[in-house]
Amino acid sequence: QVQLVESGGGLVQAGGSLRLSCAASGRTLSSYAMGWFHQAPGKEREFVAAISWSSGRTYYADSVKGRFTISRDNAKNTVYLQMNSLKPEDTAVYYCAADRSISIVSRLWAYWGKGTLVTVSS
């Protein structure tokens, strides 16, 4: 069992920055991947970024490359999503996820947080 709790969402102006955090508890994450997905109203949940807990290898959706950075703090069992140059289209609920392997398909991830809302004003 892995439990995930997101934090850091809020309201920010276009062009601004925000950092999301996801604190994990439960099983060791040494063999897990962690990721971020977002879901806007009326749209499907979409892959944003992922990181291998052990190696630190990262993966990004094309829409966020160069703007978002995923990172981890092993000691704190926490993964972060640094979001820069935010756009109104980034507005969504952001979810943290964990699984044994990385996929861009949300249904293949086993564990999920409850989400944190990010609103980017124009």
DRENPA-3360 file (N, C-alpha, C; in nm, 2 decimals, always signed):
BEGIN
1 = QVQLVESG = +0.08/-0.12/+0.00/+0.00/+0.00/+0.00/+0.09/+0.13/+0.00 ~ +0.05/+0.22/-0.08/+0.12/+0.35/-0.09/+0.01/+0.46/-0.08 ~ +0.04/+0.55/+0.01/-0.05/+0.67/+0.02/+0.01/+0.79/-0.03 ~ -0.06/+0.87/-0.10/+0.00/+0.99/-0.16/-0.09/+1.11/-0.13 ~ -0.02/+1.22/-0.09/-0.09/+1.34/-0.05/-0.03/+1.46/-0.13 ~ -0.11/+1.53/-0.21/-0.06/+1.64/-0.29/-0.08/+1.77/-0.21 ~ +0.00/+1.87/-0.24/-0.02/+2.00/-0.18/+0.05/+2.10/-0.28 ~ +0.02/+2.23/-0.26/+0.08/+2.34/-0.33/+0.00/+2.40/-0.44;
9 = GGLVQAGG = -0.12/+2.35/-0.46/-0.20/+2.41/-0.57/-0.25/+2.54/-0.52 ~ -0.30/+2.62/-0.62/-0.35/+2.75/-0.59/-0.38/+2.83/-0.71 ~ -0.39/+2.96/-0.70/-0.42/+3.05/-0.80/-0.29/+3.13/-0.84 ~ -0.26/+3.13/-0.97/-0.14/+3.20/-1.01/-0.17/+3.27/-1.15 ~ -0.10/+3.38/-1.17/-0.12/+3.45/-1.30/-0.04/+3.38/-1.41 ~ -0.09/+3.39/-1.53/-0.02/+3.34/-1.65/+0.13/+3.39/-1.65 ~ +0.22/+3.30/-1.68/+0.36/+3.34/-1.67/+0.43/+3.32/-1.54 ~ +0.35/+3.29/-1.44/+0.40/+3.27/-1.30/+0.44/+3.13/-1.28;
17 = SLRLSCAA = +0.48/+3.10/-1.15/+0.53/+2.97/-1.12/+0.46/+2.92/-0.99 ~ +0.46/+2.79/-0.98/+0.40/+2.72/-0.87/+0.48/+2.59/-0.85 ~ +0.49/+2.54/-0.73/+0.55/+2.41/-0.70/+0.46/+2.32/-0.63 ~ +0.43/+2.21/-0.68/+0.35/+2.11/-0.62/+0.43/+2.01/-0.55 ~ +0.38/+1.95/-0.44/+0.45/+1.85/-0.36/+0.36/+1.73/-0.35 ~ +0.42/+1.61/-0.35/+0.35/+1.49/-0.32/+0.42/+1.41/-0.22 ~ +0.37/+1.39/-0.10/+0.43/+1.32/+0.00/+0.38/+1.17/+0.00 ~ +0.47/+1.08/+0.00/+0.43/+0.94/-0.01/+0.46/+0.87/+0.12;
25 = SGRTLSSY = +0.38/+0.77/+0.15/+0.40/+0.69/+0.27/+0.35/+0.55/+0.24 ~ +0.40/+0.45/+0.32/+0.37/+0.31/+0.30/+0.49/+0.23/+0.26 ~ +0.48/+0.16/+0.15/+0.59/+0.07/+0.11/+0.70/+0.16/+0.06 ~ +0.82/+0.10/+0.07/+0.94/+0.17/+0.01/+0.92/+0.20/-0.13 ~ +0.97/+0.31/-0.18/+0.95/+0.35/-0.31/+1.08/+0.32/-0.40 ~ +1.17/+0.24/-0.35/+1.29/+0.22/-0.42/+1.27/+0.16/-0.56 ~ +1.17/+0.08/-0.57/+1.14/+0.02/-0.70/+1.02/+0.07/-0.77 ~ +0.97/+0.19/-0.73/+0.86/+0.25/-0.78/+0.89/+0.37/-0.87;
33 = AMGWFHQA = +0.79/+0.41/-0.95/+0.80/+0.53/-1.03/+0.69/+0.62/-0.97 ~ +0.71/+0.75/-0.98/+0.60/+0.85/-0.94/+0.58/+0.94/-1.05 ~ +0.46/+0.99/-1.06/+0.42/+1.07/-1.17/+0.32/+1.18/-1.13 ~ +0.30/+1.27/-1.22/+0.20/+1.37/-1.21/+0.11/+1.37/-1.34 ~ -0.02/+1.37/-1.31/-0.12/+1.38/-1.42/-0.21/+1.50/-1.39 ~ -0.27/+1.56/-1.49/-0.37/+1.66/-1.46/-0.50/+1.63/-1.54 ~ -0.61/+1.69/-1.49/-0.74/+1.67/-1.55/-0.82/+1.80/-1.54 ~ -0.85/+1.86/-1.66/-0.93/+1.98/-1.67/-1.07/+1.94/-1.68;
41 = PGKEREFV = -1.17/+2.03/-1.65/-1.31/+2.00/-1.67/-1.34/+1.95/-1.81 ~ -1.41/+1.84/-1.82/-1.45/+1.80/-1.95/-1.35/+1.72/-2.03 ~ -1.23/+1.71/-1.97/-1.12/+1.64/-2.04/-1.08/+1.52/-1.97 ~ -1.00/+1.43/-2.04/-0.95/+1.31/-1.98/-0.83/+1.34/-1.90 ~ -0.80/+1.26/-1.80/-0.68/+1.27/-1.72/-0.56/+1.25/-1.81 ~ -0.46/+1.34/-1.80/-0.35/+1.35/-1.90/-0.22/+1.34/-1.82 ~ -0.13/+1.26/-1.88/+0.01/+1.25/-1.83/+0.08/+1.38/-1.84 ~ +0.16/+1.42/-1.73/+0.23/+1.54/-1.72/+0.38/+1.51/-1.71;
49 = AAISWSSG = +0.42/+1.43/-1.61/+0.56/+1.40/-1.59/+0.57/+1.28/-1.50 ~ +0.69/+1.22/-1.50/+0.71/+1.10/-1.42/+0.86/+1.09/-1.38 ~ +0.89/+1.02/-1.28/+1.03/+1.00/-1.23/+1.05/+0.87/-1.17 ~ +1.16/+0.80/-1.20/+1.19/+0.68/-1.13/+1.25/+0.71/-1.00 ~ +1.19/+0.65/-0.89/+1.23/+0.68/-0.76/+1.38/+0.65/-0.73 ~ +1.42/+0.54/-0.78/+1.56/+0.49/-0.76/+1.66/+0.56/-0.84 ~ +1.64/+0.58/-0.97/+1.74/+0.63/-1.06/+1.73/+0.78/-1.08 ~ +1.61/+0.84/-1.07/+1.59/+0.98/-1.09/+1.56/+1.01/-1.24;
57 = RTYYADSV = +1.55/+0.91/-1.32/+1.52/+0.94/-1.46/+1.38/+1.00/-1.48 ~ +1.37/+1.10/-1.56/+1.25/+1.18/-1.58/+1.19/+1.17/-1.72 ~ +1.06/+1.19/-1.72/+0.99/+1.19/-1.85/+0.88/+1.30/-1.84 ~ +0.86/+1.36/-1.96/+0.76/+1.47/-1.96/+0.67/+1.46/-2.08 ~ +0.55/+1.51/-2.07/+0.46/+1.53/-2.18/+0.52/+1.65/-2.26 ~ +0.50/+1.64/-2.39/+0.55/+1.74/-2.48/+0.50/+1.88/-2.44 ~ +0.38/+1.89/-2.39/+0.32/+2.02/-2.36/+0.38/+2.09/-2.25 ~ +0.46/+2.02/-2.17/+0.52/+2.09/-2.05/+0.67/+2.09/-2.06;
65 = KGRFTISR = +0.74/+2.02/-2.15/+0.88/+2.02/-2.16/+0.94/+2.16/-2.17 ~ +1.04/+2.19/-2.09/+1.10/+2.32/-2.08/+1.03/+2.41/-1.99 ~ +0.92/+2.38/-1.94/+0.84/+2.46/-1.84/+0.83/+2.39/-1.70 ~ +0.81/+2.26/-1.70/+0.79/+2.19/-1.58/+0.91/+2.10/-1.55 ~ +0.94/+2.08/-1.42/+1.05/+2.00/-1.38/+1.00/+1.91/-1.26 ~ +1.01/+1.78/-1.28/+0.98/+1.69/-1.17/+1.11/+1.65/-1.10 ~ +1.10/+1.64/-0.97/+1.22/+1.60/-0.89/+1.17/+1.52/-0.77 ~ +1.27/+1.47/-0.70/+1.24/+1.39/-0.58/+1.33/+1.42/-0.47;
73 = DNAKNTVY = +1.29/+1.40/-0.34/+1.37/+1.41/-0.22/+1.35/+1.27/-0.16 ~ +1.46/+1.19/-0.17/+1.45/+1.05/-0.12/+1.43/+1.05/+0.03 ~ +1.49/+1.14/+0.11/+1.48/+1.14/+0.25/+1.34/+1.17/+0.30 ~ +1.27/+1.25/+0.22/+1.14/+1.30/+0.26/+1.03/+1.21/+0.19 ~ +1.07/+1.12/+0.11/+0.97/+1.04/+0.03/+0.87/+1.14/-0.04 ~ +0.92/+1.24/-0.10/+0.84/+1.34/-0.16/+0.89/+1.37/-0.31 ~ +0.79/+1.39/-0.39/+0.82/+1.42/-0.53/+0.76/+1.56/-0.55 ~ +0.82/+1.64/-0.64/+0.78/+1.78/-0.66/+0.76/+1.80/-0.81;
81 = LQMNSLKP = +0.67/+1.89/-0.84/+0.65/+1.94/-0.97/+0.67/+2.09/-0.98 ~ +0.78/+2.14/-1.03/+0.80/+2.28/-1.04/+0.75/+2.32/-1.17 ~ +0.65/+2.41/-1.17/+0.58/+2.46/-1.29/+0.61/+2.61/-1.31 ~ +0.68/+2.63/-1.42/+0.71/+2.77/-1.46/+0.64/+2.81/-1.59 ~ +0.64/+2.94/-1.61/+0.58/+2.99/-1.74/+0.44/+2.93/-1.75 ~ +0.36/+2.94/-1.65/+0.23/+2.87/-1.65/+0.13/+2.94/-1.75 ~ +0.05/+2.86/-1.81/-0.05/+2.91/-1.91/-0.19/+2.88/-1.86 ~ -0.29/+2.96/-1.90/-0.42/+2.93/-1.86/-0.47/+2.78/-1.89;
89 = EDTAVYYC = -0.41/+2.73/-2.00/-0.45/+2.59/-2.03/-0.39/+2.49/-1.94 ~ -0.30/+2.53/-1.85/-0.25/+2.44/-1.75/-0.35/+2.42/-1.63 ~ -0.45/+2.50/-1.63/-0.55/+2.50/-1.52/-0.61/+2.36/-1.52 ~ -0.61/+2.29/-1.40/-0.65/+2.16/-1.39/-0.64/+2.11/-1.25 ~ -0.69/+2.00/-1.21/-0.66/+1.93/-1.09/-0.54/+1.85/-1.12 ~ -0.44/+1.86/-1.04/-0.31/+1.78/-1.06/-0.31/+1.67/-0.96 ~ -0.29/+1.55/-1.01/-0.28/+1.43/-0.93/-0.14/+1.37/-0.93 ~ -0.10/+1.32/-0.81/+0.02/+1.25/-0.79/-0.01/+1.10/-0.80;
97 = AADRSISI = +0.07/+1.02/-0.87/+0.05/+0.88/-0.88/+0.18/+0.80/-0.86 ~ +0.16/+0.67/-0.82/+0.28/+0.58/-0.80/+0.25/+0.45/-0.86 ~ +0.35/+0.38/-0.91/+0.34/+0.25/-0.96/+0.48/+0.18/-0.97 ~ +0.48/+0.05/-1.01/+0.60/-0.02/-1.02/+0.67/+0.02/-1.15 ~ +0.60/+0.07/-1.25/+0.66/+0.11/-1.38/+0.59/+0.24/-1.43 ~ +0.66/+0.30/-1.52/+0.61/+0.43/-1.58/+0.53/+0.40/-1.70 ~ +0.42/+0.48/-1.71/+0.33/+0.48/-1.83/+0.27/+0.61/-1.85 ~ +0.24/+0.65/-1.97/+0.16/+0.77/-2.00/+0.01/+0.74/-1.98;
105 = VSRLWAYW = -0.03/+0.62/-1.96/-0.17/+0.58/-1.95/-0.21/+0.58/-1.81 ~ -0.30/+0.67/-1.77/-0.33/+0.69/-1.63/-0.39/+0.56/-1.56 ~ -0.46/+0.48/-1.63/-0.53/+0.36/-1.57/-0.43/+0.26/-1.54 ~ -0.30/+0.27/-1.58/-0.20/+0.17/-1.55/-0.13/+0.20/-1.42 ~ -0.16/+0.31/-1.36/-0.10/+0.35/-1.23/-0.18/+0.30/-1.11 ~ -0.12/+0.24/-1.02/-0.19/+0.18/-0.91/-0.24/+0.27/-0.80 ~ -0.16/+0.37/-0.76/-0.19/+0.45/-0.65/-0.20/+0.60/-0.69 ~ -0.30/+0.66/-0.62/-0.33/+0.80/-0.66/-0.36/+0.88/-0.53;
113 = GKGTLVTV = -0.32/+1.01/-0.54/-0.36/+1.11/-0.44/-0.49/+1.16/-0.48 ~ -0.54/+1.25/-0.40/-0.68/+1.31/-0.42/-0.68/+1.43/-0.51 ~ -0.56/+1.48/-0.54/-0.55/+1.59/-0.63/-0.54/+1.73/-0.56 ~ -0.48/+1.82/-0.63/-0.47/+1.96/-0.59/-0.50/+2.05/-0.71 ~ -0.58/+2.15/-0.68/-0.63/+2.24/-0.79/-0.53/+2.35/-0.82 ~ -0.49/+2.36/-0.95/-0.41/+2.47/-1.00/-0.50/+2.55/-1.10 ~ -0.50/+2.68/-1.07/-0.58/+2.77/-1.15/-0.49/+2.88/-1.20 ~ -0.48/+2.90/-1.33/-0.39/+3.00/-1.39/-0.48/+3.10/-1.46;
121 = SS = -0.47/+3.22/-1.41/-0.55/+3.33/-1.47/-0.48/+3.39/-1.58 ~ -0.56/+3.45/-1.67/-0.51/+3.51/-1.79/-0.50/+3.66/-1.78;
% end
